[in-house]
Amino acid sequence: MSRLTVLTIAEAENGTCETPTHSNKTKYGAWYGLNGVPWCAIFVSWVFDRAGYPLNHIDTSRGFQYCHSAYNYWKANNCLTEAPQPADIVIFDWNGDGTCDHTGIFVKWVDAGKTFMCWEGNTALGNDDNGGRVMLRTRHTGSVKAFVNPGVFSNDAFRPQSPIMIYKRGSRGADVVRLQKMLYDLGYSITVDGDYGIKTERTVKNFQKEQGLMATGIVSQELLGVMEAKLTRPRVADKRIINGAFLRKGDCGPAVVALQRALNKRGAHPMLSEDGVFDPDTNEALKVFQKKSKLIADGIAGPQTWGALGAKVV
């Protein structure tokens, strides 16, 4: 039960904090030989080593400390997967910009293909990737850069990700968030949630038709290039794509969809478009709700506001 061993060791670390606070100093950093630096990747390396399945030499002989170098290593070695198993590794991209921001250990699906549980180091509610604590987090696939089978387990049933990156109905993750954000910036009405569903497919087909292309609803790297060329001079201001506990005007992503849905359930008038874009209407509806709930009406959805809404942070 090698995968179970990894998860058991990660669970035993639940609640471990850096000491002193805000120092990035942990027993994991001391073991790695590089203490006082951001340690989410070092925590993952430590867990696998303690379980008896040390990761390959990526950044050092201990494993990895940089999320992006590990992503590049695993991608080059065909370790990315579309079907994560318990104890696989997750690489996160919070902003949908291609940057690898954080990492953790996949535990299980909560809502198959959409949300999952993950053991993470250096996290906290409200500070996803520098929070200073080991926690079990619930995450949305819209924030995932890649799921990784690190190749250290024997007799694994492994389904690698297609080496040719195309996006179509059923695709999910941070790359889909980036695609949806591009379509939004091109002036299309679309939900920025990282889930390539029927509406996203329809929008892609509309874009293809307008460019005189075959309307397949499938996004190739070439079609992404067409979109990028059209966005050389964006029609709208850039938006921050956020997946976390604090939301404000200008943010985008699955967490904003959850906020808009919660406000609509609480009687937002007029009802908000649940499109994942924190626009002026969402900002005004949030302030109205905060005022009614006797909260500071600052238009920022923090933990108190989420609690009053009775909604979970995505």
N, C-alpha and C positions, 0 to 999 in steps of 0.2 A: 504493500500500500504506500508506494513512494510519494505520490501526490498528497495523500492524506497526511503524511509526516510533515511536509512543507506547510500545509495549512495549520496543523496542530502547533507547530513552533511559532508561526506568525500570530496565532490566537493568544499564545502564552505571553506575548509582548504587548497585548492590548493595554493602553493607558500609559505606557512608558513615555516619559517626557525628557526633552533635553534639559541639561542642568549646567549652569543657571539658565533661566528663561531667556529666550532670544539670543542664545550663544551659539546654537547649532552644535553644541558639544554633547556627544552621546557615547555609549559603550560601542555602538556600531562604528562610529568614526574612529574611535581608538583602535578597534580591531582592524579596520581598513588601512590605518596608517595615515589618515587625513582627517583630523578632527576640526570642528569649528567651521565646516562648510555645509551647504544644503545637502541633506542626507537621505532623501527618499530612495534614490538608486542604491546607496550604500546599505540601507536597511534591507532592500530586496536581496542584494548580494549576500548579506549576513545570514538571512533566513535560509537561503538555499545551501550555503556552506554548512550551517549547523544541522541541516537535515541530511547531510551526507551527499548532496548533489551540487557541488560547487559549479558555478557558472564558468564558462570558458574565459580565457584571458581576453578581455575586451578593452578596458582602459588600463587595468593592471591585472596581476595574477589573482587578485581577490575578486574580480568581476568587473563592475562598472560603476562610475560615479556621474557620468553625463548621459542623460536620456537620449540625446540625439545621436551620439556616437554608438550607443547600443542599438538604436533603431537602424542605423546604417549597417551595422555589423549583421544584425539578424535578417535584414532585408537582403543583403548580399548573399547570405547563406540559406536563403529560401525557408526561413523560419516563421514568416508571418502566416497567420491562419484566420479564416473566416468562421471557424467553429471552435471557440476556446473551450478548454476543459479546466476543471478545478486545478489550481496551482500553475496555470499558465500566467504569463506576465502581460500587463496592460501598459501601453504607452499613451499618455493623454496629450491632447492639443486643445487647450481651453478656448483659444481665440479663432480657431478655424483658419489659421494663417500658415499652416505647415510646420510650425515650430513644436518641438517635443518639450512639453513643460513639466511633466510629472510622471511617476510610474507607481505601480502597485501590483498586487497578486490577485488574480481572478479567483473568486470563491464559487459563485453560482448565479444563475439568472433569477431575477425577481419577476420580471415580465419579459418572457423570451424574446430576444432580439432587440429589446428596448432599454431595460434597466437591469443592473446587476450589482452584486456586492463584491467588495474589493478590500483587501488588507493593504493599508498604506502607512508609510512613515512620513514624518514631517508634515502633518496635515492638521486641520481643525475646522470646525464650522466657522465660516467667514474668512478663512485663509487656507485655501485648498492645497497649496503647494509649499508653504513655509510656516505651518502652524505649530510645529514643535512637538507633535504628539503622534503616537501610533494609534490608529483607529480603524474600525470597520466602517467603510463608507458605502453608500448607495449611489451609483453613478448612472448616467444616461449615455447611450452609445453615441449620441451627438458630440460627446467630448473625447471620443477615442480616436487616436491616430492609428493605432494598430494593436491587435492581439498577437501574442508571440508564444509559440512553443519553443522553449530555449534549447531543446534537443538534449536534455540531460537525463530523461527518463527512458527506460528500456521498454520494449514491447508496446510502443505507443501507436494508437490509431490516429494518424496525423493527416489532416486535410489542408494542404498549403493553399495560400491565397494565390489567385491567378496572377502571373507575372506581368500581364498586360492589364493595366489599370483602366477599367471602364466602369461607368456608373449607370445603373438601370434600376427599374422598379425592384424593391427589396434591399437595395444597398443602404447601408447605414454608417454613421460615423462622422468624424470631424471633417473629412474630405467632402462629404455630402453637405455639411453646414457651409463650407467654403463655396461650393457650387450654388447653393440656394442664396447665399449672400450676394454672389455675383449677379444672379438673376434679379434679385431685389434691387440692386444698385443700377441695373439696366432698365428699371422701371416696371417690372412685373409684380403683380400681387401674388405673394407666395409666403408660405409659412417656413420660417427658418428654424427647423427642429432636428436636422440631421437624419431624417427618415425619408427616403426616396419612395414616396407613395404615388397614388394615382394623380394627385394634383401637381406634384413636381414633374411627373412624366408629361402631363398635359402642357405644362409651362415650357418644358424643354422642346416639345413638338412645335409649339407656337413660335419659339425662337428660331428653330430650324426652318420653319416655313418662311418666316420673315427674311431669312438670309438666303433663301432659294435653295435650301438643302433638303435632302430626303428626311421626312419627319418620322424618324425611328423611335424617338424618345430615349435613345441610348447616347450617353455622353462619353466620347472618346477623348484622348489627350488632344487630338486635333481640334475637336469642337471646343474644348476648354481654351485652346489658343485663340479661337475666334472670339470667344467671350472676353478674354483678356485684352485683345486688340480693341474691342468696342469700349472697354473700360479705361482706355488710356487717359481719357478725360471723363471721369465719373459724372453721372447726372446728379447724384446725391452725395451728401457728405458721408465720409466713412463712419461705420458703426462698430462699436465694440461688441464682439460676440462673447457672451458671458455664460458660465455655468457655475453658479455658486449662490451664497446666501445674501449678498448685497447687490441690489439692482437699482439702476437709476436711468434717467432719460438718456437715450442714445445707445443703450445696450441691445443686444440681439441674442437669440438662442433659445434652447428648450426651456430654460428657467423662466424666460419672459412669457412663453406660451402658458406655462403653469400659473404664472401670476395673473395673466389676462383671464384665464378660465376661472380662477378663484374669485376675481373681482366681478366677473359676470354672474357667478353663482350668488354673490352677495348683493346683486341688484344694480350693477353699474348701468348708468343711464346717460347717454345712449349706450347700448351694448358695444363692447370692444371687438375689433377684429382680432381673432386669436392667431396672429401671424408671426409672433415671436419677435416683434420689433417694438421697443419701448418708445413710442411716439408721444406727441403732446396730449393726445386723447387718453392714453394709458396713464400718463403723468397726472392729468387732472382727475381721473377716476380714482387713482390711488390716494391723492390728497383728500378727496371727499371722503373716502373710506376711513382714512387715518383720523380725520376730524371727528367723524361720527363715533369712532372707537376710542376717542380721547387720547390719541397718540400725537406725537409731534408731526404735524402735517408738512413734512419736508420733501415728499415725493420720492423718498428712498425706501425701497423694500428691504428692511433688515430683519433680524430674527424676531423682534417684537411684532412687526407687521405680519410676518408669515404666521406667527402664532395666533394672532387675532383673526387671520383669515382661515385658520384651521387647515392650512395647506402645508405640504412637505416641500422642502427645498429640493429641486431636481439636481 
